[in-house]
Amino acid sequence: MKLAGGGVLVALMLGSIGCGKKGPPLPPLVNLPAAPTELTASRRGATVELQFGVPATNIDGFKPADIVRVDVYAMNGPASVPLDDVVRRGSKIGSVDVRLPPDPDAEDGSRKGAAPVDSPDEGVAQGAVTNITVPFALEGPSPDADDVRSYVAVGVNKRGRRGAMSRRAVVPLAPAPPPPGAPATKYDEKSITLTWSPPAGVAAPVAYHVYRLGERESRQTEQPQDGTEFVDQQMTWGVERCYAVRTVTTVNDLKLESEPSPPACLTPQDTFAPAAPGGLQAIASDAAVNLIWDANTESDLAGYLVLRAIAPASEPVSITPTPLEQATFTDAVPSGSRVTYAVQAVDKSGNVSPPSSRVVETAR
């Protein structure tokens, strides 16, 4: 009986353990990307350039972000339209793919984890700042005077879930101003100067942005400028430079740029001779004359040529077949020779300066 009772007790204990209640199943953890940062929008004629920072974390701060792309939405209307409405009721006007970050523990730099089907191996890096250019066209009924076009960017994770929304960026809906005339160009030893004519038929005050053209437009003016002249002090001999100018107007405190002016291109060539060397001095020694002069300061200086005339000759000619790098020279001449000297500077493009002032000395 004791054994039987003990067996019953053990059975009851085991039964009690086996029948414990299970809690409700936990939902799968869903990581949502943080908001894209510093969204800006610049309208230039019939296009809008958008710039933003790609999220590098999730909303909870976890790194790397669970993100495969950033979508951008746009909507016309009052600037007070809620961000949710821009995303839900607006139009998706662009996307940027975001690539998986490298696995910090992988020596070969491979991506962390197995890439989902919709997660690209190519694209913008997490945390990078990127630009996209989208078309701008007015559609539907005429907008109210205070209406704008609002843009919002939002990251999307590998499950297709949207994360936090960026701040709003807006551009005006007013017609763009006409562009100015094609700029005229000229250059000197140090800079390129552009000048242009204001756009015809524009009564309102206007300003201008100057762009250097290439694979992408590079704006050279930090703020719109009032004048019709611009000086570019960053030039390289033999390298083509192309420019365009855009008219800038202000509509309800928002900047609006025109289409670009016709481009203006030039390739500066160095045809500018260096200055003549100064301070030439001659010091006689035994069967020689020592020369010294002030060094030139041109950044493209190649060196100096020494000119000499031994009496009875009076017109100095060059005696150095290649330019001297130092501003000194020792000339071996017969003792008692009366010698006239001058020096010329030469730049790396082969331009030769006028001769320096002459000096005359007699070797001992």
N, C-alpha and C positions, 0 to 999 in steps of 0.2 A: 504493500500500500504506500509505503514511503516512496518507493521508487516510482510507482505510478503517479503519486501526487507531485513528486518533483518533476516528472516528465511533463505533466500538465502545466506546471508553472513555467517551465522553460518554453513550452509551446506557446503559452499565452504571451510571454515576453517577446518571443520572435514575431508572433503575429502582430503585436503592438508596434514593433519597429517597422515591419514591412508595410503597414497600412498608414504611414505618416502622410499628411497632405502635401501636395506639390503646389508651389505658387504659380501665378499666371505667367505665361511665356513673356520674356522681355523683348521689346521691339528691337530690330537691328539698329546699330548705331549709324546715323546718317551725318556725314560731314558736309557742311555747306561752306563754300568759299567766302572769305571776307569781301568787303566792297572794293571795287577798283578805286584807285586814289587819284586825286587831282585832275578830274576830267575837265578839259577845256575845249572850246569850239571856236573856230575862226572862219568866218564866211568870206570867201574871195570869189566874187563874181558868181558863177554858176556851180561852185563847189564849196564844201565845208571840210576843213581839216580838224579832226578830232585827235586829242592826245590824252592818254591816261596811263596810270601805273597798274600793271597786272598784279592781282593778289598773290602773295607768297604764303599766306596763312589761311586757316579756316576761321569761321566766326569765333570759335572757342580759343583761338590762338595757336592751335596745333599746326606744326610744320612737317612736311610740305603741304600746301593746299591741295585739296581734292578738287581739281579744276581741269577741264579739257578745252574750254574756250571761253571767250568773253563776247557776249552779244550786246549790240548797241541799238537802242530804240529811239524813235523820234515822234513828236506829235506837235501840231500847231494849236495855239490857243493861249490863254492867259498864262503868265509866268507862275501863277499860284496853283496850277493844276497839280494834284498830288502825284508823287513819283510813281505810285502804284498804277495810276491811270495811264501814265506815259508808257509803262511796260505792258499793261493789259490791253489798252485800247489803241496804243500807237502802232507804228510800223517798225519791224526789225529791219534796219537799214545797213547793217554790217556785222561781221563777226571776225574775231581774231583767234586762231588756234593757239593753244598753250601746250608746250611740250612737257613731258615728265622730267623731273629733276634727276640728275645722276644719283646713284646710290652711293652715299659716302663710305660704305663698307666694301664697295666693289673696286678692286684694283684696276680693272679694265675700263672704268668709267661708264659701265652699263647703267641703264635706267633702273630705278628702284621698283622691284616687283614686276609682275607680268603686266604688260601694257593692256588695258582694256581695248576692246575693238574700236571704240570711238575716241581713244586717247592717242593723239598723233605723236610720232617720233620727231617730227619737225614742227616748228612754230616758235612763238615768242617765249622766252624764259620767264619763270615766275619771278616777280619782283622787278622786271624790266619795265621801262617806259616805252610805249609804242605809239605810232601814228597811223591813222587810216584817213583816206580822203574819200568822201561820198558826194554824189551829185546833189544839187539843191534845185528844186523846181516848185513853184507855187501851184497847188492843185485845189480844186473845189472852189467854194465861194470866196469872195474878197475878204481878207482878214480885217478885224477891227484894228483901229489905230495902235492900240497897246498890245496887240497879240505878238507872240514870238514863236520861234520853233525851239522846243525843249528837247534835249538829248539826255539819256540816262544809260549807263553801262552796268552790266551785271554779269558775274561769273556763273558758269554752269558746270556742275560736277558730272562724274562719269555715269551717274544714274539719270541724268537729264534734269536734275533739280537745280533751281536758281538759288544763288546765295544772296548776300546783302547787296543793295543797290548803291551805286555811286551817288555823289551829289549831282545836282542838275547843272547843265551848261546850256546857254541859250544864244541864239543869233537873231537879228532882226529880220522881218519879212519884207521890208521895203525894197524897192528896186535898187540894184547896185549902181553906183555912179559910173560915168564913162571913164576910160583910162586916159592918161596923159599921152602926149606925143612921144615918139621914139626918142630916147636920150641921145645926145651927142657926146662923144668921148674925146678926151685928150689925156696925155700923160707927160710927166717929167721924170727926173731921176728918182723920185721918192714915192709918187702916188699917181692914181688914175682919177680924173675928175669927170663927173657926169653932169650934164645940164639938160633940161627938158622944158617943154611948153605946157602950161596948165590945160586941162580938158576944156573943150569948147562948150559953151552953153550951160555952164554950171555957175549959178549965182551964189549958192551957199558956200561958206568957208570950207576949204578942203585942206587936207594934208597928204603926205605921201609916205609909202614904204618902198625901200629899194631892195631888190632881190638879186643875188648872184645865182645864175642858172647853171645847172649841171644835171647829174642823175636825179637830184631833188633840188627844189628851190631852197636857197639859204638866205634868210632875211638878214640884211646888213644894218638895218635901223632898229634900235631897241624900242623907240617910241616914234609915232608918226611925226614927221618933220614938216614945218610950214614952208620952207624955201624950196626952190626948184634946182638946187645944186647939191651934189654929194661927192665927197672925196674919200676914195678907198686907198688907205695907206698900206694895205697888204697886197703887194704885187710881186710877181716873179718874172724875170726876163724870159722871153721865148715861150711863155705859157698863155694860151688863149683864155680870155675872160669874157663872159657874156653876162649882160645885165638886163633887167626889166624893172619898170616902176609901176606901182599900183596907186590909184587915187584912194584916199581914205576919208569917209564921212562919218558923222556920229548921229545915230538915230536912237532917241530915248536912252542916252548914255551908253549905247552899244556901238562898237566899231564895225564898219562895213567897208570892205575893200572892193575895188573894181577888178575886172579882168586885167591881165598884165598888158603893159604897153608893148608895141613891137620891140623885139630884142635888139640890143646893140652889142656887138662883139668886137674885140680888138686883141692883138697879140703884141704886147710891148717889146720893142727891140732896144737894146742898150747901145745907143749912139752918142752917149754923153761922156765926154772926156773928163778925167779927173783934173783937179786943180794943179797948177804948177807948184812944184816943191818950193818951200821958202827956207830962208836962213842958211843958204849955202856958204860954207867957209872952206878955205884952202890953207894948209899948214905945210911949209916946205920942210923936207928932210934930205938926207944924203941920197942923191940920185932918185928921188921920189917926191911926190906930193900927196899928202893925206887930205881926203875930202870928208866932210860931215855936213848933214843938212837935217831940217826938221821933217819928221815922218808925216806922211799924209794920213788922213783919217777915213778915207772912203772904205766902205765895207767890202767892196769887190776889187780892192787894189791887188795887182799882181806883182808889182815891184817898180824898179827904177832903171832908167838908161842914163849913162854918163856920156856927155859930149865933150870933146877935147879938140883944141887947135894949138899946135906948137908953132911959134913964130918961125918964119915970117907969115905962116898961114893965120888967118884971122877969123874964119868961120868954123865954129866947132861942129864936129861930126861924131856920131855914136861910136864908142869903142867897146861897148858891152853887147855881145851877140844875143844874150838872153837877159831878162830883167833881174836886177839884184834884189834880194829880199830885204837886206838891211840898208839903213840910211847912212852908210859909210862906204868908202872906197879908197884904196891905196893904189896910186898910179906910178909905175916905174918909168922914169924918163931920164935922159942924159943930164948930168950935172950942168948947171948953168942954163938949162932950157927955160925960156919964158913961155908959160902955158896959160891958155884961156880955157875955163871950164864952165859948163852948164849941166843941169840935170832935168830929166823929164820923168813924169809918173806914167805908168801903164796899168790899165785895169784888165780884168779877166776876159773881157770881150775884145781886147786888142786896141781900145781907144787910147790915144797918146795925148798927154797934156802939152800945153805950150812949154817952151824951155823956161827954166828958172832964170833969175838974174845971174849975170856972168860974174865970175871972179877971175883974177889974174894972179899967178904966183910963179916964182923962179926957183927951180930945184937947186939945192946946195951941191 
